[in-house]
Amino acid sequence: MSTQRCDDGTDGVRRLAVVTGATAGIGHELARVFASEGFDLVIAAEDDRVSTVVSELRASGVEAHGVQVDLATRAGCETLAAEVEGRGRPVDALALNAGVGVSGPFLESGTLEDQLNVIDLDVGHVVHLAHRLIPAMVARGEGRVLITSSIVATVAAPYQATYSGSKAFLQSFSEALRQEIADSGVTVTALQPGGTDTEFWERSGATEQDTKVTDTEFEDPAKIARDGFDGLMRGDDHVAPGRLMNAVLAKAGSVLPDAVTAKLSSKLTKPGTSSD
């Protein structure tokens, strides 16, 4: 087991972080932040960039291990959980970040399998890995959990119906789980980014929809990750990083009626409206 010089000058065990969706976007930047803060890492994603990111992280001086796995499946989640447990080290930080979306009218965009895959990955892997890995953190009485939600968790997004519904679940799940284990020494933080410059927009088909939201200037994922990490370490219940408007939207979504927020957000997400 690796050791490092702790801040108080004593020798201590190096901390371990687990990050899902770590090959691109916010997840990749989260892995970089954890490495810069001296965490060893276990990272997971479905694509073959896992090995490249592992090499990058190791070059920064930490131990890193990658698992290329489809976290939209139960088998994939079990593979990752077994890999983490098999390392024989306590998890100090668990960042459940992997996610995907489908943009456009629900009845017309993507296949049913595409829509169900959003739920299986965005919701399923969080519930699965939280149930598998957090009990050991609670038993130990120490740890931090970061769940990547979204601004649309509190402001329903028409034309991203399955995605925004999944993020609403994650926001509620984060808050409920945080309360349940409040006295355990383990904190749960929901990360609520707004529009961020990641592969999400292209992969979800949003860039083909000609919407106002894709016409806006996106946030830097490195800043979102840093803000998320800092909030995680503070033990915040949620972090709405980026522009002030993100925090305003997060608050508005919690006080305005759902019908109102859905109508307002549809002006940003409705296809063919970028020039309106």
Secondary structure, DSSP 8 states (H G I E B T S, - for coil): --EEE-TTSSEEE--EEEEESTTSHHHHHHHHHHHHTT-EEEEEESSTTHHHHHHHHHHTTS-EEEEE--TTSHHHHHHHHHHHHHTT---SEEEE-------S-TTTSS-HHHHHHHIIIIIIHHHHHHHHHHHHHHHHT-EEEEEE--GGGTS--TTSHHHHHHHHHHHHHHHHHHHHTTTTTEEEEEE---SBSSTHHHHTTGGGS--SGGGS--B-HHHHHHHHHHHHHHT-SEE--SSHHHHHHHHHHHHS-HHHHHHHHHHHHSTT-TT-
